Amino acid sequence: MSHFAEIDANNKVIRVLVGNNNTADEGLAVVQSLGGTWIKTSYNNDIRFNYAGIGYTYDERLDAFISP
């Protein structure tokens, strides 16, 4: 499974999608086809410190999702 958060112009998470990841970057290709800005997130907190949720902020400097 792959997890991606869409962020708005203010880096606020507006939705999170979960999809298949049967091949490398399959999930990324799907969310990019929807338009918008997407950042990979990890349900296991393996990357970006927290699993993204609606209302979280993506901090580019820390490369992390910050809870509200």
N, CA, C and O atoms as a Tripos MOL2 file, in Angstrom:
@<TRIPOS>MOLECULE
protein
  272   271    68     0     0
PROTEIN
NO_CHARGES

@<TRIPOS>ATOM
      1 N           0.8440   -1.1810    0.0000 N.3       1 MET1
      2 CA          0.0000    0.0000    0.0000 C.3       1 MET1
      3 C           0.8800    1.2320    0.0000 C.2       1 MET1
      4 O           1.9500    1.2580    0.6090 O.2       1 MET1
      5 N           0.4130    2.2360   -0.6870 N.am      2 SER2
      6 CA          1.1060    3.5170   -0.6800 C.3       2 SER2
      7 C           0.1350    4.5800   -0.1800 C.2       2 SER2
      8 O          -1.0710    4.4970   -0.4090 O.2       2 SER2
      9 N           0.6820    5.5760    0.5020 N.am      3 HIS3
     10 CA         -0.1240    6.6340    1.1140 C.3       3 HIS3
     11 C           0.4300    7.9820    0.6710 C.2       3 HIS3
     12 O           1.6360    8.2230    0.7290 O.2       3 HIS3
     13 N          -0.4700    8.8570    0.2280 N.am      4 PHE4
     14 CA         -0.0620   10.1730   -0.2340 C.3       4 PHE4
     15 C          -1.0090   11.2290    0.3050 C.2       4 PHE4
     16 O          -2.2220   11.0250    0.3670 O.2       4 PHE4
     17 N          -0.4310   12.3730    0.6990 N.am      5 ALA5
     18 CA         -1.2130   13.5070    1.1870 C.3       5 ALA5
     19 C          -1.1790   14.6150    0.1430 C.2       5 ALA5
     20 O          -0.1250   14.9440   -0.4010 O.2       5 ALA5
     21 N          -2.3410   15.1780   -0.1260 N.am      6 GLU6
     22 CA         -2.4060   16.3520   -1.0050 C.3       6 GLU6
     23 C          -2.3450   17.5890   -0.1320 C.2       6 GLU6
     24 O          -3.0630   17.6940    0.8630 O.2       6 GLU6
     25 N          -1.4820   18.5290   -0.5080 N.am      7 ILE7
     26 CA         -1.3710   19.7700    0.2500 C.3       7 ILE7
     27 C          -1.8090   20.9440   -0.6190 C.2       7 ILE7
     28 O          -1.6890   20.9130   -1.8430 O.2       7 ILE7
     29 N          -2.3200   21.9830    0.0480 N.am      8 ASP8
     30 CA         -2.7430   23.1940   -0.6610 C.3       8 ASP8
     31 C          -1.5840   24.1830   -0.7380 C.2       8 ASP8
     32 O          -0.4540   23.8470   -0.3850 O.2       8 ASP8
     33 N          -1.8580   25.3870   -1.1920 N.am      9 ALA9
     34 CA         -0.8240   26.4070   -1.3670 C.3       9 ALA9
     35 C          -0.1740   26.8230   -0.0520 C.2       9 ALA9
     36 O           0.9280   27.3710   -0.0540 O.2       9 ALA9
     37 N          -0.8480   26.5670    1.0780 N.am     10 ASN10
     38 CA         -0.3060   26.9020    2.3980 C.3      10 ASN10
     39 C           0.3110   25.7020    3.0950 C.2      10 ASN10
     40 O           0.5960   25.7510    4.2920 O.2      10 ASN10
     41 N           0.5190   24.6210    2.3440 N.am     11 ASN11
     42 CA          1.1000   23.3690    2.8530 C.3      11 ASN11
     43 C           0.2050   22.6560    3.8620 C.2      11 ASN11
     44 O           0.6970   21.8560    4.6590 O.2      11 ASN11
     45 N          -1.0880   22.9280    3.8440 N.am     12 LYS12
     46 CA         -2.0410   22.2200    4.7060 C.3      12 LYS12
     47 C          -2.5340   20.9880    3.9630 C.2      12 LYS12
     48 O          -2.8250   21.0430    2.7680 O.2      12 LYS12
     49 N          -2.6220   19.8760    4.6830 N.am     13 VAL13
     50 CA         -3.1240   18.6420    4.0940 C.3      13 VAL13
     51 C          -4.6300   18.7560    3.9050 C.2      13 VAL13
     52 O          -5.3670   19.0610    4.8430 O.2      13 VAL13
     53 N          -5.0770   18.5050    2.6700 N.am     14 ILE14
     54 CA         -6.5070   18.5930    2.3760 C.3      14 ILE14
     55 C          -7.1400   17.2220    2.1320 C.2      14 ILE14
     56 O          -8.3590   17.0760    2.2290 O.2      14 ILE14
     57 N          -6.3140   16.2150    1.8160 N.am     15 ARG15
     58 CA         -6.8110   14.8420    1.7300 C.3      15 ARG15
     59 C          -5.6340   13.8750    1.6940 C.2      15 ARG15
     60 O          -4.5110   14.2270    1.3340 O.2      15 ARG15
     61 N          -5.9430   12.6410    2.0840 N.am     16 VAL16
     62 CA         -4.9410   11.5760    2.0780 C.3      16 VAL16
     63 C          -5.5530   10.3920    1.3300 C.2      16 VAL16
     64 O          -6.6780    9.9800    1.6150 O.2      16 VAL16
     65 N          -4.8070    9.8560    0.3780 N.am     17 LEU17
     66 CA         -5.2820    8.7130   -0.3850 C.3      17 LEU17
     67 C          -4.3660    7.5150   -0.1760 C.2      17 LEU17
     68 O          -3.1540    7.6510   -0.0090 O.2      17 LEU17
     69 N          -4.9750    6.3550   -0.1890 N.am     18 VAL18
     70 CA         -4.2520    5.0970   -0.0480 C.3      18 VAL18
     71 C          -4.5060    4.3000   -1.3170 C.2      18 VAL18
     72 O          -5.6370    4.2130   -1.7940 O.2      18 VAL18
     73 N          -3.4450    3.7190   -1.8570 N.am     19 GLY19
     74 CA         -3.6190    2.9500   -3.0820 C.3      19 GLY19
     75 C          -2.6790    1.7760   -3.1520 C.2      19 GLY19
     76 O          -1.8520    1.5520   -2.2670 O.2      19 GLY19
     77 N          -2.8300    1.0280   -4.2350 N.am     20 ASN20
     78 CA         -1.9460   -0.1100   -4.4870 C.3      20 ASN20
     79 C          -0.5540    0.3840   -4.8230 C.2      20 ASN20
     80 O          -0.3670    1.5080   -5.2900 O.2      20 ASN20
     81 N           0.3930   -0.4560   -4.5830 N.am     21 ASN21
     82 CA          1.7680   -0.1550   -4.9390 C.3      21 ASN21
     83 C           2.4090   -1.4440   -5.4490 C.2      21 ASN21
     84 O           3.4480   -1.8860   -4.9560 O.2      21 ASN21
     85 N           1.7500   -2.0380   -6.4620 N.am     22 ASN22
     86 CA          2.2150   -3.3090   -6.9930 C.3      22 ASN22
     87 C           3.5120   -3.1750   -7.7670 C.2      22 ASN22
     88 O           4.2960   -4.1220   -7.8410 O.2      22 ASN22
     89 N           3.7440   -2.0000   -8.3450 N.am     23 THR23
     90 CA          4.9930   -1.7330   -9.0460 C.3      23 THR23
     91 C           5.5890   -0.4500   -8.4810 C.2      23 THR23
     92 O           4.8830    0.3430   -7.8580 O.2      23 THR23
     93 N           6.8520   -0.2490   -8.6910 N.am     24 ALA24
     94 CA          7.5240    0.9380   -8.1500 C.3      24 ALA24
     95 C           6.8240    2.2070   -8.6110 C.2      24 ALA24
     96 O           6.5740    2.3880   -9.8020 O.2      24 ALA24
     97 N           6.5100    3.0780   -7.6730 N.am     25 ASP25
     98 CA          5.9110    4.3900   -7.9220 C.3      25 ASP25
     99 C           4.5360    4.3420   -8.5740 C.2      25 ASP25
    100 O           4.0850    5.3490   -9.1190 O.2      25 ASP25
    101 N           3.8550    3.1960   -8.5320 N.am     26 GLU26
    102 CA          2.5060    3.1050   -9.0920 C.3      26 GLU26
    103 C           1.5590    4.0900   -8.4000 C.2      26 GLU26
    104 O           0.8020    4.7980   -9.0650 O.2      26 GLU26
    105 N           1.6030    4.1330   -7.0840 N.am     27 GLY27
    106 CA          0.7310    5.0350   -6.3350 C.3      27 GLY27
    107 C           1.0020    6.4840   -6.6620 C.2      27 GLY27
    108 O           0.0670    7.2760   -6.7850 O.2      27 GLY27
    109 N           2.2610    6.8440   -6.8040 N.am     28 LEU28
    110 CA          2.6200    8.2170   -7.1370 C.3      28 LEU28
    111 C           2.0500    8.6060   -8.4920 C.2      28 LEU28
    112 O           1.5340    9.7130   -8.6420 O.2      28 LEU28
    113 N           2.1270    7.7360   -9.4680 N.am     29 ALA29
    114 CA          1.5990    8.0300  -10.7980 C.3      29 ALA29
    115 C           0.0930    8.2820  -10.7390 C.2      29 ALA29
    116 O          -0.4160    9.1650  -11.4290 O.2      29 ALA29
    117 N          -0.6060    7.5250   -9.9350 N.am     30 VAL30
    118 CA         -2.0600    7.6910   -9.8180 C.3      30 VAL30
    119 C          -2.4070    9.0460   -9.2170 C.2      30 VAL30
    120 O          -3.2390    9.7650   -9.7720 O.2      30 VAL30
    121 N          -1.7890    9.4150   -8.0930 N.am     31 VAL31
    122 CA         -2.1550   10.6850   -7.4620 C.3      31 VAL31
    123 C          -1.7040   11.8720   -8.3090 C.2      31 VAL31
    124 O          -2.3890   12.8940   -8.3420 O.2      31 VAL31
    125 N          -0.5780   11.7600   -8.9860 N.am     32 GLN32
    126 CA         -0.1400   12.8560   -9.8450 C.3      32 GLN32
    127 C          -1.1020   13.0610  -11.0050 C.2      32 GLN32
    128 O          -1.2490   14.1830  -11.4910 O.2      32 GLN32
    129 N          -1.7550   12.0090  -11.4540 N.am     33 SER33
    130 CA         -2.7290   12.1490  -12.5380 C.3      33 SER33
    131 C          -3.9590   12.9410  -12.0970 C.2      33 SER33
    132 O          -4.7240   13.4130  -12.9380 O.2      33 SER33
    133 N          -4.1540   13.0900  -10.7910 N.am     34 LEU34
    134 CA         -5.2800   13.8550  -10.2540 C.3      34 LEU34
    135 C          -4.9970   15.3490  -10.2110 C.2      34 LEU34
    136 O          -5.9100   16.1490  -10.0060 O.2      34 LEU34
    137 N          -3.7360   15.7320  -10.4030 N.am     35 GLY35
    138 CA         -3.3520   17.1350  -10.2710 C.3      35 GLY35
    139 C          -3.0900   17.4700   -8.8100 C.2      35 GLY35
    140 O          -3.3170   16.6400   -7.9300 O.2      35 GLY35
    141 N          -2.6220   18.6620   -8.5560 N.am     36 GLY36
    142 CA         -2.3270   19.0750   -7.1920 C.3      36 GLY36
    143 C          -0.9160   18.7080   -6.7840 C.2      36 GLY36
    144 O          -0.1260   18.2040   -7.5820 O.2      36 GLY36
    145 N          -0.6190   18.9720   -5.5240 N.am     37 THR37
    146 CA          0.6990   18.6780   -4.9600 C.3      37 THR37
    147 C           0.5550   17.5420   -3.9660 C.2      37 THR37
    148 O          -0.2150   17.6330   -3.0100 O.2      37 THR37
    149 N           1.2970   16.4750   -4.1970 N.am     38 TRP38
    150 CA          1.2010   15.2720   -3.3760 C.3      38 TRP38
    151 C           2.5380   14.9560   -2.7230 C.2      38 TRP38
    152 O           3.5900   15.0680   -3.3520 O.2      38 TRP38
    153 N           2.4860   14.5610   -1.4530 N.am     39 ILE39
    154 CA          3.6630   14.1910   -0.6810 C.3      39 ILE39
    155 C           3.4160   12.7940   -0.1090 C.2      39 ILE39
    156 O           2.3510   12.5240    0.4450 O.2      39 ILE39
    157 N           4.3960   11.9190   -0.2460 N.am     40 LYS40
    158 CA          4.2460   10.5770    0.3060 C.3      40 LYS40
    159 C           4.2660   10.6420    1.8310 C.2      40 LYS40
    160 O           5.0300   11.4050    2.4230 O.2      40 LYS40
    161 N           3.4200    9.8350    2.4520 N.am     41 THR41
    162 CA          3.3700    9.7340    3.9030 C.3      41 THR41
    163 C           3.4170    8.2640    4.2810 C.2      41 THR41
    164 O           3.1620    7.4060    3.4370 O.2      41 THR41
    165 N           3.7310    7.9620    5.5050 N.am     42 SER42
    166 CA          3.8730    6.5780    5.9320 C.3      42 SER42
    167 C           2.9860    6.3020    7.1360 C.2      42 SER42
    168 O           3.0690    6.9840    8.1570 O.2      42 SER42
    169 N           2.1350    5.2860    6.9980 N.am     43 TYR43
    170 CA          1.2760    4.8720    8.0950 C.3      43 TYR43
    171 C           2.0930    4.4010    9.2890 C.2      43 TYR43
    172 O           1.6420    4.4980   10.4300 O.2      43 TYR43
    173 N           3.2880    3.8930    9.0290 N.am     44 ASN44
    174 CA          4.1740    3.4140   10.0930 C.3      44 ASN44
    175 C           5.1160    4.4930   10.6010 C.2      44 ASN44
    176 O           6.0080    4.2040   11.3990 O.2      44 ASN44
    177 N           4.9350    5.7300   10.1550 N.am     45 ASN45
    178 CA          5.7830    6.8640   10.5340 C.3      45 ASN45
    179 C           7.2420    6.6520   10.1360 C.2      45 ASN45
    180 O           8.1430    7.1860   10.7820 O.2      45 ASN45
    181 N           7.4820    5.8760    9.0770 N.am     46 ASP46
    182 CA          8.8450    5.6180    8.6070 C.3      46 ASP46
    183 C           9.4760    6.8520    7.9760 C.2      46 ASP46
    184 O          10.6980    6.9990    7.9720 O.2      46 ASP46
    185 N           8.6500    7.7260    7.4510 N.am     47 ILE47
    186 CA          9.1320    8.9560    6.8180 C.3      47 ILE47
    187 C           8.2820   10.1290    7.2870 C.2      47 ILE47
    188 O           7.1180    9.9480    7.6450 O.2      47 ILE47
    189 N           8.8430   11.3000    7.2880 N.am     48 ARG48
    190 CA          8.1570   12.5630    7.5700 C.3      48 ARG48
    191 C           7.5240   12.6220    8.9620 C.2      48 ARG48
    192 O           6.5540   13.3500    9.1750 O.2      48 ARG48
    193 N           8.0650   11.8670    9.8920 N.am     49 PHE49
    194 CA          7.7650   11.9280   11.3280 C.3      49 PHE49
    195 C           6.3550   11.5260   11.7350 C.2      49 PHE49
    196 O           6.1880   10.8450   12.7470 O.2      49 PHE49
    197 N           5.3400   11.9220   10.9840 N.am     50 ASN50
    198 CA          3.9570   11.6020   11.3220 C.3      50 ASN50
    199 C           3.2130   11.1670   10.0740 C.2      50 ASN50
    200 O           3.5400   11.5870    8.9640 O.2      50 ASN50
    201 N           2.2050   10.3190   10.2640 N.am     51 TYR51
    202 CA          1.2950   10.0070    9.1710 C.3      51 TYR51
    203 C           0.4270   11.2390    8.9550 C.2      51 TYR51
    204 O          -0.1650   11.7570    9.9020 O.2      51 TYR51
    205 N           0.3480   11.7050    7.7260 N.am     52 ALA52
    206 CA         -0.4060   12.9270    7.4360 C.3      52 ALA52
    207 C          -1.8950   12.7190    7.6730 C.2      52 ALA52
    208 O          -2.4450   11.6550    7.3880 O.2      52 ALA52
    209 N          -2.5250   13.7420    8.1930 N.am     53 GLY53
    210 CA         -3.9690   13.7560    8.3630 C.3      53 GLY53
    211 C          -4.5000   15.0920    7.8870 C.2      53 GLY53
    212 O          -3.7540   16.0670    7.7980 O.2      53 GLY53
    213 N          -5.7780   15.1420    7.5840 N.am     54 ILE54
    214 CA         -6.3880   16.3910    7.1530 C.3      54 ILE54
    215 C          -6.1660   17.4370    8.2360 C.2      54 ILE54
    216 O          -6.4170   17.1870    9.4150 O.2      54 ILE54
    217 N          -5.6920   18.6110    7.8250 N.am     55 GLY55
    218 CA         -5.4080   19.6860    8.7650 C.3      55 GLY55
    219 C          -3.9600   19.7450    9.2120 C.2      55 GLY55
    220 O          -3.5360   20.7450    9.7920 O.2      55 GLY55
    221 N          -3.1930   18.6970    8.9550 N.am     56 TYR56
    222 CA         -1.7610   18.7330    9.2640 C.3      56 TYR56
    223 C          -1.0790   19.7140    8.3210 C.2      56 TYR56
    224 O          -1.6210   20.0500    7.2680 O.2      56 TYR56
    225 N           0.1020   20.1680    8.6980 N.am     57 THR57
    226 CA          0.9010   21.0600    7.8640 C.3      57 THR57
    227 C           2.1730   20.3330    7.4610 C.2      57 THR57
    228 O           2.8050   19.6610    8.2770 O.2      57 THR57
    229 N           2.5420   20.4760    6.1860 N.am     58 TYR58
    230 CA          3.8040   19.9140    5.7320 C.3      58 TYR58
    231 C           4.8740   20.9840    5.8570 C.2      58 TYR58
    232 O           4.7680   22.0490    5.2490 O.2      58 TYR58
    233 N           5.9050   20.7020    6.6460 N.am     59 ASP59
    234 CA          7.0260   21.6230    6.8310 C.3      59 ASP59
    235 C           8.1600   21.1640    5.9160 C.2      59 ASP59
    236 O           8.7890   20.1350    6.1610 O.2      59 ASP59
    237 N           8.4150   21.9370    4.8600 N.am     60 GLU60
    238 CA          9.4400   21.5690    3.8860 C.3      60 GLU60
    239 C          10.8390   21.5360    4.5030 C.2      60 GLU60
    240 O          11.6480   20.6690    4.1710 O.2      60 GLU60
    241 N          11.1160   22.4690    5.3890 N.am     61 ARG61
    242 CA         12.4370   22.5470    6.0050 C.3      61 ARG61
    243 C          12.7430   21.2740    6.8050 C.2      61 ARG61
    244 O          13.8500   20.7410    6.7350 O.2      61 ARG61
    245 N          11.7610   20.7990    7.5550 N.am     62 LEU62
    246 CA         11.9390   19.5870    8.3630 C.3      62 LEU62
    247 C          11.6090   18.3100    7.5900 C.2      62 LEU62
    248 O          11.9220   17.2060    8.0350 O.2      62 LEU62
    249 N          10.9690   18.4760    6.4200 N.am     63 ASP63
    250 CA         10.4510   17.3440    5.6490 C.3      63 ASP63
    251 C           9.5860   16.4790    6.5520 C.2      63 ASP63
    252 O           9.7840   15.2710    6.6770 O.2      63 ASP63
    253 N           8.6040   17.1550    7.1860 N.am     64 ALA64
    254 CA          7.7620   16.4770    8.1770 C.3      64 ALA64
    255 C           6.3270   17.0000    8.1290 C.2      64 ALA64
    256 O           6.0760   18.1550    7.7820 O.2      64 ALA64
    257 N           5.3870   16.1100    8.4910 N.am     65 PHE65
    258 CA          3.9970   16.5300    8.6870 C.3      65 PHE65
    259 C           3.8280   16.8730   10.1530 C.2      65 PHE65
    260 O           4.1740   16.0830   11.0310 O.2      65 PHE65
    261 N           3.2910   18.0620   10.4120 N.am     66 ILE66
    262 CA          3.1260   18.5650   11.7730 C.3      66 ILE66
    263 C           1.6370   18.5580   12.1040 C.2      66 ILE66
    264 O           0.8250   19.0720   11.3360 O.2      66 ILE66
    265 N           1.2800   17.9760   13.2480 N.am     67 SER67
    266 CA         -0.1300   17.9190   13.6450 C.3      67 SER67
    267 C          -0.6490   19.3080   13.9870 C.2      67 SER67
    268 O           0.1110   20.1860   14.3950 O.2      67 SER67
    269 N          -1.9630   19.4970   13.8150 N.am     68 PRO68
    270 CA         -2.5430   20.8230   14.1230 C.3      68 PRO68
    271 C          -2.4730   21.1430   15.6020 C.2      68 PRO68
    272 O          -2.9150   22.2110   16.0240 O.2      68 PRO68
@<TRIPOS>BOND
     1     1     2 1
     2     2     3 1
     3     3     4 2
     4     3     5 am
     5     5     6 1
     6     6     7 1
     7     7     8 2
     8     7     9 am
     9     9    10 1
    10    10    11 1
    11    11    12 2
    12    11    13 am
    13    13    14 1
    14    14    15 1
    15    15    16 2
    16    15    17 am
    17    17    18 1
    18    18    19 1
    19    19    20 2
    20    19    21 am
    21    21    22 1
    22    22    23 1
    23    23    24 2
    24    23    25 am
    25    25    26 1
    26    26    27 1
    27    27    28 2
    28    27    29 am
    29    29    30 1
    30    30    31 1
    31    31    32 2
    32    31    33 am
    33    33    34 1
    34    34    35 1
    35    35    36 2
    36    35    37 am
    37    37    38 1
    38    38    39 1
    39    39    40 2
    40    39    41 am
    41    41    42 1
    42    42    43 1
    43    43    44 2
    44    43    45 am
    45    45    46 1
    46    46    47 1
    47    47    48 2
    48    47    49 am
    49    49    50 1
    50    50    51 1
    51    51    52 2
    52    51    53 am
    53    53    54 1
    54    54    55 1
    55    55    56 2
    56    55    57 am
    57    57    58 1
    58    58    59 1
    59    59    60 2
    60    59    61 am
    61    61    62 1
    62    62    63 1
    63    63    64 2
    64    63    65 am
    65    65    66 1
    66    66    67 1
    67    67    68 2
    68    67    69 am
    69    69    70 1
    70    70    71 1
    71    71    72 2
    72    71    73 am
    73    73    74 1
    74    74    75 1
    75    75    76 2
    76    75    77 am
    77    77    78 1
    78    78    79 1
    79    79    80 2
    80    79    81 am
    81    81    82 1
    82    82    83 1
    83    83    84 2
    84    83    85 am
    85    85    86 1
    86    86    87 1
    87    87    88 2
    88    87    89 am
    89    89    90 1
    90    90    91 1
    91    91    92 2
    92    91    93 am
    93    93    94 1
    94    94    95 1
    95    95    96 2
    96    95    97 am
    97    97    98 1
    98    98    99 1
    99    99   100 2
   100    99   101 am
   101   101   102 1
   102   102   103 1
   103   103   104 2
   104   103   105 am
   105   105   106 1
   106   106   107 1
   107   107   108 2
   108   107   109 am
   109   109   110 1
   110   110   111 1
   111   111   112 2
   112   111   113 am
   113   113   114 1
   114   114   115 1
   115   115   116 2
   116   115   117 am
   117   117   118 1
   118   118   119 1
   119   119   120 2
   120   119   121 am
   121   121   122 1
   122   122   123 1
   123   123   124 2
   124   123   125 am
   125   125   126 1
   126   126   127 1
   127   127   128 2
   128   127   129 am
   129   129   130 1
   130   130   131 1
   131   131   132 2
   132   131   133 am
   133   133   134 1
   134   134   135 1
   135   135   136 2
   136   135   137 am
   137   137   138 1
   138   138   139 1
   139   139   140 2
   140   139   141 am
   141   141   142 1
   142   142   143 1
   143   143   144 2
   144   143   145 am
   145   145   146 1
   146   146   147 1
   147   147   148 2
   148   147   149 am
   149   149   150 1
   150   150   151 1
   151   151   152 2
   152   151   153 am
   153   153   154 1
   154   154   155 1
   155   155   156 2
   156   155   157 am
   157   157   158 1
   158   158   159 1
   159   159   160 2
   160   159   161 am
   161   161   162 1
   162   162   163 1
   163   163   164 2
   164   163   165 am
   165   165   166 1
   166   166   167 1
   167   167   168 2
   168   167   169 am
   169   169   170 1
   170   170   171 1
   171   171   172 2
   172   171   173 am
   173   173   174 1
   174   174   175 1
   175   175   176 2
   176   175   177 am
   177   177   178 1
   178   178   179 1
   179   179   180 2
   180   179   181 am
   181   181   182 1
   182   182   183 1
   183   183   184 2
   184   183   185 am
   185   185   186 1
   186   186   187 1
   187   187   188 2
   188   187   189 am
   189   189   190 1
   190   190   191 1
   191   191   192 2
   192   191   193 am
   193   193   194 1
   194   194   195 1
   195   195   196 2
   196   195   197 am
   197   197   198 1
   198   198   199 1
   199   199   200 2
   200   199   201 am
   201   201   202 1
   202   202   203 1
   203   203   204 2
   204   203   205 am
   205   205   206 1
   206   206   207 1
   207   207   208 2
   208   207   209 am
   209   209   210 1
   210   210   211 1
   211   211   212 2
   212   211   213 am
   213   213   214 1
   214   214   215 1
   215   215   216 2
   216   215   217 am
   217   217   218 1
   218   218   219 1
   219   219   220 2
   220   219   221 am
   221   221   222 1
   222   222   223 1
   223   223   224 2
   224   223   225 am
   225   225   226 1
   226   226   227 1
   227   227   228 2
   228   227   229 am
   229   229   230 1
   230   230   231 1
   231   231   232 2
   232   231   233 am
   233   233   234 1
   234   234   235 1
   235   235   236 2
   236   235   237 am
   237   237   238 1
   238   238   239 1
   239   239   240 2
   240   239   241 am
   241   241   242 1
   242   242   243 1
   243   243   244 2
   244   243   245 am
   245   245   246 1
   246   246   247 1
   247   247   248 2
   248   247   249 am
   249   249   250 1
   250   250   251 1
   251   251   252 2
   252   251   253 am
   253   253   254 1
   254   254   255 1
   255   255   256 2
   256   255   257 am
   257   257   258 1
   258   258   259 1
   259   259   260 2
   260   259   261 am
   261   261   262 1
   262   262   263 1
   263   263   264 2
   264   263   265 am
   265   265   266 1
   266   266   267 1
   267   267   268 2
   268   267   269 am
   269   269   270 1
   270   270   271 1
   271   271   272 2
@<TRIPOS>SUBSTRUCTURE
     1 MET1         2 RESIDUE 1 A MET
     2 SER2         6 RESIDUE 1 A SER
     3 HIS3        10 RESIDUE 1 A HIS
     4 PHE4        14 RESIDUE 1 A PHE
     5 ALA5        18 RESIDUE 1 A ALA
     6 GLU6        22 RESIDUE 1 A GLU
     7 ILE7        26 RESIDUE 1 A ILE
     8 ASP8        30 RESIDUE 1 A ASP
     9 ALA9        34 RESIDUE 1 A ALA
    10 ASN10       38 RESIDUE 1 A ASN
    11 ASN11       42 RESIDUE 1 A ASN
    12 LYS12       46 RESIDUE 1 A LYS
    13 VAL13       50 RESIDUE 1 A VAL
    14 ILE14       54 RESIDUE 1 A ILE
    15 ARG15       58 RESIDUE 1 A ARG
    16 VAL16       62 RESIDUE 1 A VAL
    17 LEU17       66 RESIDUE 1 A LEU
    18 VAL18       70 RESIDUE 1 A VAL
    19 GLY19       74 RESIDUE 1 A GLY
    20 ASN20       78 RESIDUE 1 A ASN
    21 ASN21       82 RESIDUE 1 A ASN
    22 ASN22       86 RESIDUE 1 A ASN
    23 THR23       90 RESIDUE 1 A THR
    24 ALA24       94 RESIDUE 1 A ALA
    25 ASP25       98 RESIDUE 1 A ASP
    26 GLU26      102 RESIDUE 1 A GLU
    27 GLY27      106 RESIDUE 1 A GLY
    28 LEU28      110 RESIDUE 1 A LEU
    29 ALA29      114 RESIDUE 1 A ALA
    30 VAL30      118 RESIDUE 1 A VAL
    31 VAL31      122 RESIDUE 1 A VAL
    32 GLN32      126 RESIDUE 1 A GLN
    33 SER33      130 RESIDUE 1 A SER
    34 LEU34      134 RESIDUE 1 A LEU
    35 GLY35      138 RESIDUE 1 A GLY
    36 GLY36      142 RESIDUE 1 A GLY
    37 THR37      146 RESIDUE 1 A THR
    38 TRP38      150 RESIDUE 1 A TRP
    39 ILE39      154 RESIDUE 1 A ILE
    40 LYS40      158 RESIDUE 1 A LYS
    41 THR41      162 RESIDUE 1 A THR
    42 SER42      166 RESIDUE 1 A SER
    43 TYR43      170 RESIDUE 1 A TYR
    44 ASN44      174 RESIDUE 1 A ASN
    45 ASN45      178 RESIDUE 1 A ASN
    46 ASP46      182 RESIDUE 1 A ASP
    47 ILE47      186 RESIDUE 1 A ILE
    48 ARG48      190 RESIDUE 1 A ARG
    49 PHE49      194 RESIDUE 1 A PHE
    50 ASN50      198 RESIDUE 1 A ASN
    51 TYR51      202 RESIDUE 1 A TYR
    52 ALA52      206 RESIDUE 1 A ALA
    53 GLY53      210 RESIDUE 1 A GLY
    54 ILE54      214 RESIDUE 1 A ILE
    55 GLY55      218 RESIDUE 1 A GLY
    56 TYR56      222 RESIDUE 1 A TYR
    57 THR57      226 RESIDUE 1 A THR
    58 TYR58      230 RESIDUE 1 A TYR
    59 ASP59      234 RESIDUE 1 A ASP
    60 GLU60      238 RESIDUE 1 A GLU
    61 ARG61      242 RESIDUE 1 A ARG
    62 LEU62      246 RESIDUE 1 A LEU
    63 ASP63      250 RESIDUE 1 A ASP
    64 ALA64      254 RESIDUE 1 A ALA
    65 PHE65      258 RESIDUE 1 A PHE
    66 ILE66      262 RESIDUE 1 A ILE
    67 SER67      266 RESIDUE 1 A SER
    68 PRO68      270 RESIDUE 1 A PRO
